[in-house]
Amino acid sequence: MDSITDASATNVYTVLLYPGIYNENVIQTSYVNLKGVGLRGNSIINISSGVGYNIVGQGSIDSITIQSVSQTDNSVVLYNQSSGKHHIKNCKLKFESSDNGRSGKWFGVNGGELTVTGNELDYDVDGNAGGLVLQNPIMVTNGELNLLDNEITMELEDTDDWLVLINSVATASTETHISNNIIEIEATNVGFNGLMTAWYEHGIGGEKFLQNNHVHLTGQAGGSSICVGAFFDSSDNDATLNGNSNWIDVAGCNTNTGVTMNAGDTLVSSFDRVNAVTPISGAGNFNYVQSPSDGNFAVSGNITTADNSYSKLGNLWICNYTLTSNLTKSIEEGLC
């Protein structure tokens, strides 16, 4: 790829990567795409430190494995982007370590737009020493992230680490779409006393979208462990999480919560299935029509049918049109 000097929007190159293991860090030129020949496990870029695949400008990778299975330090970022539009499709990104205190990243999103579609994302850290380490495979500092139709697996052996699938810095201004993914996050050590979440939103507010995902967090009750499906604490207290048709299952930790929204942030949940001891928590705003547990149905506002509107009074739903001065009688007559 180094020999390509005339790539442009009207002269796009596709470089074929033939089967084999390439032990090198790659810098991709703008308007140059890289495509593996055959299955995505055939063409492997293997790195031990630094940025494995660094792209500037426009480009994509297809049917390639980028992995780090023997790190020399904690600098590993498998794929980094800072501008332009990027597409990762039908690839495998794998970070694996049995050393104590190790961490790494699949993606560094530092600007532009990154779309990740139809990939296998694997993160497995088995070391169990070195103090609290933040494990966050997807780090967002700026730009747009679209995470679509992926199989995502994270496994942690350490007892006190924090495991955060998607993390954002306080200054991040991003638009995020997370749709149609299968997300499995698990702490395997019975002494686990850390924190797990699929999404920690700490950047500047705005509209965020979580749609039609299966999110399964399985922790261990090692003392004061915390599992949260999504945790929003935007730096300007003005983020909105739009959830639709998600299955969020959180269990095993000492504290298990579906979604936490801090003051100023808003959850808009439409027909999400949330299975957790505490489905929602926090001082934020909650607008929901959801199933907080199997066989139960919850709404935060009123229910309106074609001819009647129903409101909640205590533990009772009453038909608004039946209200009279005789409140007790009207409630009896208007039970829904």
N, C-alpha and C positions, 0 to 999 in steps of 0.2 A: 504493500500500500504506500510505502514511502516514495515510490517512483511516480505516483500519480500527482500531477501538478496542475491539471487543467479541469478538474471536476467543478461543476457548477450546477445551478438549477436546471439548465437546459442540456447538461452533459453529465448525467448521473452514472456512476460506476457501481457494479456489483462484483465483488471479489469472492470467489469460491474457496472455502476452506476444506481441504480434503481430510479424510479420517486420520487421526493421530493425536498425540499429546504434545502441545506446544508450551514449553516452559518459558514464558516470556510475558512481559507487560506490554500492552498494545495501546498506541495512540491512533485514533481513527480520524481521517481527514473529512471535512464537511462534504456532503453529497457523495459519500462512498459507503455503500452497504456491504455487510459481510454476511455470507450465507454458508452454513455447513452443508456438506454433501452427505446425503443419507440421513439417518436418525440423529436426534440431537445429542445422543451419548457417544457418537462416533468421533466428533471433532471437539477436542477439549483444550481450553486455554487454562493452564495451571499456574497459580501464582503463590508466593510465600510471603510477600510484603508489598506495601504500596498499593497503587491503583492498578487493578488488573486490566480494565478496559476504559480508556478515557476518550470521550468523544466531544468535539467542539463543533457546533453548527448542526446541520441536518444529517440524519443517517439512521440506520437500523441494523439490528443483528437478528438472525433467523437460524433456528436449528443448530445451536451451538451450546456446549456446556462451558461455563466459566466457574472454576472451583478454587478453593483454598483449603487444603487438608493438612498442611504442615507449615504453620506460620512461624516466623521468626520474631514478630512483634505484633502490636495491636493496631497497625496502620492499614490493615487490609480493607479495601473497598473494591468489590468485584466490578462495579460499573458506576462511572461517575459522569455526570453531564452538567453543563453550566449555561448553555444557551441553545436556541433552535428547537426543532421538533425531533424527538427520538422515539423509536418503536422497538421494543424487545418482544419477540414473538416465538413461540414454540421452542424456547430454550430451557436449560436447567442452570440455576444458580445455586451453588452449594458451598456453605461454610461449615467446616467441621474441625473440632479441636478437642483433644484430651488433655491439654496442658492447663495448669492452674492459672486463673486470672486472665484468660484469653477472651477477646471479643472481636467482632468484625462487622462488616456491613455488606448487604447485597447491593444497595443503591445509595448514592449520594445525589440528591436532587437539589441543585444549586441555581436553577434558573431554567427558562425555556419550558417545554412541555414534554413530559415523559409518559408514554403509554406502554403498559406491561400487560400482554395478552397471551393467554393460553400456555403459561409456563409452569414448571415445577420449581418451587422455591424451598430449599431445605437448609435448616439451621440447627446444628447439633453441637452443644458444648457440654463436655463431660467433666472438665476439671472442677475440683471442689476445694479451692483455697484462694487466697489472695485478697480477701476482703470483699466489700460490695463493689460489683462491677455492673455498669449499665450495658445491657445487651439490647441494642436497637438496630435491627437489620436494615430498616428503611429510615434514613435521616433526611428531613426536608428543611432546607434553609430558605428556599425561594422557588417560585415557578409553580407549575401545575402537574399534579400526579393523577394518572388514571390507572387503576389497578383492576383488571377485568379478567374473569374466567380463568383464574389461576388455582393451583393446588399448593397450599402453603402449610409447611410443617415446621414447628419449632419445638425443640426439646432441650431442657436444662437440668443438669445434675447438681449444680451448686446450691447451697442452702440459703444464701442471703443476697444473691444477685437480684436485680430488677430486669424483667424481661418485657420489653416494649416493642411490639411489631412495627408500628408507625410512630415516629416521634418528630416533633417540630420545635424549632427554637422560637423564642419570644418575638423575634423580629420577622419571622417568616410570614409572607403574604401569599397565600396559596389558595388555589381552587382544587378541591380533591373529590374524585369520584371513585368509590370502591364498590364494585358490583360483581355479582355472580361468582364469588370466590368461595372455596372451601378452606377454612382456616382452623388448624388444629394446633393449640399451644399447650404444652404440658411440662410441669415440674415433676421430676421423677424421684427426687430424694425425699424420704418421709420427714426429714428435718427441715424442709423448706420453710423459710421464715421471711421471704422477700415479697416482691410485688410482681404481678403479671397483668398486662392489659394488651388488647389488640390495637388500641389507638389512643395516644396521648396527644391531644390538641392543645398546644401552648402558644401558638402563633397568633398573628393578628386575625380578628374575626372575619366573618363572611359566610357564604353558603358552602356547606360540606354535605356530601351525599353518600349514604350507606344503604345499598339496595340489593335485596335478594341474595344475601350471603348466609352461609352456615359458619357461625363463629362458635368454637368449642374450646373453652378454657378449663383445664383440669389441674388443680393445684394440690398441695399437701398442707395439712394443718400442723405446722411445726411450732406454733406458738402465737404469732401475730401476723401471719401471712395474709395478703390481700389480693383478691382476684377481681378485676373490673373489666367488663366487656369493652366499654369505651369511656374515657375519662376526659372531659372538656374543661379546660381552665384557660381560656384565651387571654392573651396579654392585654387586650382592650375591652374585655367583658362583653363581646358582641358577636360571638360565633353562633351559627345555627346548624345543628345536625339534623338533616332530613333523612329519616329512616323509613324504609318501606319493604315489607315482606321478608324481613330477616329472621333467621333462627339463631338466637343468642343463648348459649348454654354455659353457665358459670357454676363450678362446683369444686369442692375439695379443700379450699382454703379456710382459714379461720373467719375471714370476712369475704362474702361472695355477693357481688353487686352487678346488675346488668348494665346500667348506664348511670354515670355521675355527671351532673352539670353544675358547675360553680356559678356564683352570682353573675347575672347579666347574660349568660349563655342560655340557649334555648334548644330544647328537644322537640321536634315535630315527628311523631312516630305513627305511621299508618300500617296497621295490621302486622306488627312485628310480634314474634313469639319469643318472649323473654323468660327463661327458666333460671331463676336465681333466688336465693333467700330474700334479697332485697332487689326487686326489679329496677327501681329508680331511686336516686338519692341526690342530695345537694340542694343549694339555695337558688338554683337556676329556675327557668321557666319550662313548664312541661305541658305539652299539648299532645295527647295520645289517644289512639284507638288501638288497643293491643290485647294480647293474651298474656297476662302476667304469670300464669302457670297453667298446666294442663286442665282443660275443662272450665276455665274461668275467662271472663271477658271484662275489660276495664276501659272506660273512657274518661277523659278529663273534663269534658263539657257536657252538652245536652245531646239527646238523640231526637232526631226529627224524622217523622214518617210522612207519607203523602197527605195525611189528613190530621195528624196530631203531633204535638211537640211534647217530649218527656224530659223532666228535670229531676235531679236527685235531691231528696230531702232526708238528711241522715242516711239511714241504710235503705230507704225506700225510694222507688221511682214512681213519680206521680204524673198523671196526665194534666198538663197545665190548664186545659180548657175547663176542667171540673172544679177549679178552685172557687170557693165561695166564702162567706163570712164564717160558715160552720166548717172550720179547717179539719176537725177530726172526721166528720162525716164525708167531706169531699175526698180526703185521703183514702178512706175505705172504699168509696165508690170509684176512685180513680187509680187504684193500684194497677200496675201494668205487668 
